[in-house]
């Protein structure tokens, strides 16, 4: 099992190597709506470590559970 850190190189994060069988651990400060949708669309397993305080302070896009609810609701 390999661990790869995907960092923002100034032009955004490159998720090109992320496949459906991968597990993605989100950082404690959350992820952008675009990142969450991309990962959700690829069918990866998301482990959300978003801080509960951050999740409460941010609207729907922050946190995997909240995003999944938003995606299901349309």
MARLUM-700004 format. One record per residue: residue number from 1; residue in three letters; x, y, z of N, C-alpha, C in turn. Coordinates in nm, 4 decimals, decimal comma. Layout:
N
NODE:NUM:Ala:X:Y:Z:X:Y:Z:X:Y:Z $
...
***
This chain:
74
NODE:1:Unk:0,0851:-0,1169:0,0000:0,0000:0,0000:0,0000:0,0897:0,1233:0,0000 $
NODE:2:Unk:0,0628:0,2126:-0,0916:0,1378:0,3372:-0,0992:0,0541:0,4524:-0,0468 $
NODE:3:Unk:0,1220:0,5507:0,0051:0,0571:0,6743:0,0485:0,1135:0,7861:-0,0371 $
NODE:4:Unk:0,0240:0,8633:-0,0951:0,0663:0,9745:-0,1790:-0,0040:1,1010:-0,1313 $
NODE:5:Unk:0,0705:1,2060:-0,1119:0,0146:1,3340:-0,0712:-0,0027:1,4181:-0,1972 $
NODE:6:Unk:-0,1248:1,4651:-0,2164:-0,1543:1,5482:-0,3328:-0,1600:1,6927:-0,2851 $
NODE:7:Unk:-0,0629:1,7689:-0,3263:-0,0557:1,9085:-0,2840:-0,0941:2,0011:-0,3978 $
NODE:8:Unk:-0,1326:2,1198:-0,3621:-0,1653:2,2222:-0,4611:-0,0360:2,2886:-0,5046 $
NODE:9:Unk:0,0007:2,2687:-0,6288:0,1240:2,3263:-0,6816:0,1040:2,4662:-0,7367 $
NODE:10:Unk:-0,0021:2,5325:-0,6982:-0,0297:2,6658:-0,7471:-0,1320:2,6672:-0,8591 $
NODE:11:Unk:-0,1426:2,5569:-0,9308:-0,2400:2,5465:-1,0398:-0,3531:2,4519:-1,0058 $
NODE:12:Unk:-0,3682:2,4211:-0,8784:-0,4696:2,3256:-0,8348:-0,4089:2,1889:-0,8101 $
NODE:13:Unk:-0,4845:2,1028:-0,7480:-0,4379:1,9674:-0,7179:-0,4619:1,8774:-0,8388 $
NODE:14:Unk:-0,3685:1,7874:-0,8629:-0,3791:1,6950:-0,9747:-0,4283:1,5599:-0,9233 $
NODE:15:Unk:-0,5560:1,5312:-0,9470:-0,6155:1,4051:-0,9055:-0,6146:1,3027:-1,0185 $
NODE:16:Unk:-0,5330:1,3264:-1,1207:-0,5278:1,2385:-1,2367:-0,4945:1,0938:-1,2043 $
NODE:17:Unk:-0,4176:1,0713:-1,0991:-0,3781:0,9359:-1,0635:-0,4715:0,8665:-0,9666 $
NODE:18:Unk:-0,5787:0,9337:-0,9234:-0,6727:0,8756:-0,8270:-0,7718:0,7874:-0,9018 $
NODE:19:Unk:-0,7814:0,6618:-0,8568:-0,8694:0,5641:-0,9209:-0,9809:0,5215:-0,8247 $
NODE:20:Unk:-1,0822:0,4569:-0,8782:-1,1995:0,4168:-0,8004:-1,1639:0,3282:-0,6813 $
NODE:21:Unk:-1,0591:0,2474:-0,6923:-1,0246:0,1569:-0,5809:-0,9415:0,2256:-0,4722 $
NODE:22:Unk:-0,9108:0,3528:-0,4900:-0,8284:0,4261:-0,3934:-0,9100:0,4774:-0,2755 $
NODE:23:Unk:-0,8401:0,5033:-0,1669:-0,8976:0,5665:-0,0483:-0,8357:0,7049:-0,0385 $
NODE:24:Unk:-0,9203:0,8066:-0,0237:-0,8725:0,9444:-0,0129:-0,9063:0,9955:0,1260 $
NODE:25:Unk:-0,8039:1,0418:0,1961:-0,8232:1,0990:0,3294:-0,8213:1,2504:0,3150 $
NODE:26:Unk:-0,9330:1,3119:0,3480:-0,9428:1,4573:0,3373:-0,8832:1,5230:0,4609 $
NODE:27:Unk:-0,8202:1,6379:0,4432:-0,7576:1,7054:0,5563:-0,8604:1,7606:0,6541 $
NODE:28:Unk:-0,8134:1,7883:0,7748:-0,9011:1,8348:0,8816:-0,9691:1,9668:0,8505 $
NODE:29:Unk:-0,9150:2,0442:0,7575:-0,9752:2,1740:0,7249:-1,0670:2,1668:0,6036 $
NODE:30:Unk:-1,0970:2,0455:0,5566:-1,1945:2,0271:0,4507:-1,1360:2,0287:0,3116 $
NODE:31:Unk:-1,2242:2,0266:0,2119:-1,1860:2,0262:0,0712:-1,2852:2,1126:-0,0044 $
NODE:32:Unk:-1,2470:2,1542:-0,1237:-1,3364:2,2394:-0,2025:-1,4516:2,1574:-0,2603 $
NODE:33:Unk:-1,5547:2,2264:-0,3028:-1,6697:2,1606:-0,3642:-1,6250:2,0845:-0,4887 $
NODE:34:Unk:-1,5401:2,1474:-0,5698:-1,4943:2,0838:-0,6929:-1,4158:1,9567:-0,6625 $
NODE:35:Unk:-1,3294:1,9615:-0,5612:-1,2522:1,8425:-0,5238:-1,3436:1,7304:-0,4771 $
NODE:36:Unk:-1,4412:1,7650:-0,3942:-1,5334:1,6631:-0,3424:-1,6157:1,6016:-0,4550 $
NODE:37:Unk:-1,6628:1,6825:-0,5468:-1,7420:1,6292:-0,6581:-1,6578:1,5390:-0,7474 $
NODE:38:Unk:-1,5364:1,5826:-0,7755:-1,4468:1,5018:-0,8587:-1,4224:1,3661:-0,7944 $
NODE:39:Unk:-1,3923:1,3653:-0,6663:-1,3657:1,2395:-0,5957:-1,4916:1,1537:-0,5883 $
NODE:40:Unk:-1,6041:1,2165:-0,5625:-1,7309:1,1437:-0,5567:-1,7627:1,0811:-0,6934 $
NODE:41:Unk:-1,7424:1,1579:-0,7998:-1,7693:1,1070:-0,9349:-1,6774:0,9910:-0,9720 $
NODE:42:Unk:-1,5566:0,9912:-0,9187:-1,4629:0,8811:-0,9474:-1,4933:0,7575:-0,8643 $
NODE:43:Unk:-1,5802:0,7715:-0,7651:-1,6198:0,6573:-0,6843:-1,5165:0,6136:-0,5823 $
NODE:44:Unk:-1,4283:0,7051:-0,5434:-1,3272:0,6684:-0,4444:-1,3901:0,6611:-0,3053 $
NODE:45:Unk:-1,3235:0,5905:-0,2189:-1,3671:0,5834:-0,0791:-1,3098:0,7055:-0,0081 $
NODE:46:Unk:-1,3963:0,7872:0,0497:-1,3543:0,9116:0,1137:-1,3558:0,8942:0,2647 $
NODE:47:Unk:-1,2429:0,9264:0,3274:-1,2337:0,9304:0,4731:-1,2255:1,0783:0,5089 $
NODE:48:Unk:-1,3304:1,1273:0,5700:-1,3405:1,2698:0,5993:-1,2919:1,2989:0,7407 $
NODE:49:Unk:-1,1821:1,3727:0,7518:-1,1300:1,4102:0,8835:-1,1575:1,5575:0,9136 $
NODE:50:Unk:-1,2550:1,6142:0,8418:-1,2878:1,7553:0,8616:-1,3257:1,7798:1,0069 $
NODE:51:Unk:-1,2642:1,8798:1,0647:-1,2929:1,9192:1,2027:-1,4412:1,9539:1,2152 $
NODE:52:Unk:-1,5099:1,9045:1,3178:-1,6523:1,9357:1,3344:-1,6800:2,0858:1,3412 $
NODE:53:Unk:-1,5893:2,1617:1,3974:-1,6082:2,3074:1,4060:-1,6018:2,3697:1,2675 $
NODE:54:Unk:-1,5132:2,3209:1,1842:-1,5029:2,3716:1,0470:-1,6278:2,3313:0,9696 $
NODE:55:Unk:-1,6708:2,2075:0,9867:-1,7892:2,1589:0,9156:-1,9126:2,2412:0,9516 $
NODE:56:Unk:-1,9252:2,2815:1,0774:-2,0398:2,3626:1,1195:-2,0303:2,5049:1,0673 $
NODE:57:Unk:-1,9094:2,5562:1,0575:-1,8904:2,6948:1,0145:-1,9068:2,7108:0,8637 $
NODE:58:Unk:-1,8907:2,6032:0,7903:-1,8984:2,6089:0,6443:-2,0334:2,5568:0,5974 $
NODE:59:Unk:-2,0810:2,6092:0,4839:-2,2044:2,5554:0,4274:-2,1829:2,4155:0,3695 $
NODE:60:Unk:-2,2848:2,3597:0,3155:-2,2926:2,2226:0,2662:-2,1655:2,1646:0,2056 $
NODE:61:Unk:-2,0914:2,2333:0,1195:-1,9800:2,1668:0,0509:-1,8703:2,1133:0,1403 $
NODE:62:Unk:-1,8611:2,1579:0,2619:-1,7508:2,1167:0,3474:-1,7869:1,9919:0,4236 $
NODE:63:Unk:-1,7111:1,8863:0,4016:-1,7335:1,7592:0,4690:-1,8000:1,6594:0,3766 $
NODE:64:Unk:-1,7500:1,5384:0,3788:-1,7972:1,4344:0,2866:-1,9442:1,4005:0,3085 $
NODE:65:Unk:-1,9861:1,3884:0,4335:-2,1258:1,3520:0,4599:-2,2206:1,4598:0,4089 $
NODE:66:Unk:-2,1872:1,5854:0,4369:-2,2720:1,6959:0,3918:-2,2760:1,7013:0,2396 $
NODE:67:Unk:-2,1620:1,6802:0,1762:-2,1584:1,6843:0,0302:-2,2407:1,5708:-0,0285 $
NODE:68:Unk:-2,2278:1,4526:0,0275:-2,3071:1,3396:-0,0246:-2,4567:1,3697:-0,0143 $
NODE:69:Unk:-2,4989:1,4318:0,0970:-2,6398:1,4689:0,1113:-2,6786:1,5685:0,0013 $
NODE:70:Unk:-2,5938:1,6690:-0,0217:-2,6218:1,7694:-0,1241:-2,6301:1,7057:-0,2620 $
NODE:71:Unk:-2,5383:1,6143:-0,2921:-2,5376:1,5490:-0,4232:-2,6622:1,4637:-0,4418 $
NODE:72:Unk:-2,7078:1,3974:-0,3347:-2,8258:1,3138:-0,3444:-2,9515:1,3980:-0,3619 $
NODE:73:Unk:-2,9532:1,5161:-0,3013:-3,0703:1,6035:-0,3101:-3,0764:1,6790:-0,4420 $
NODE:74:Unk:-2,9646:1,6813:-0,5147:-2,9621:1,7489:-0,6434:-2,9104:1,8832:-0,6353 $
***
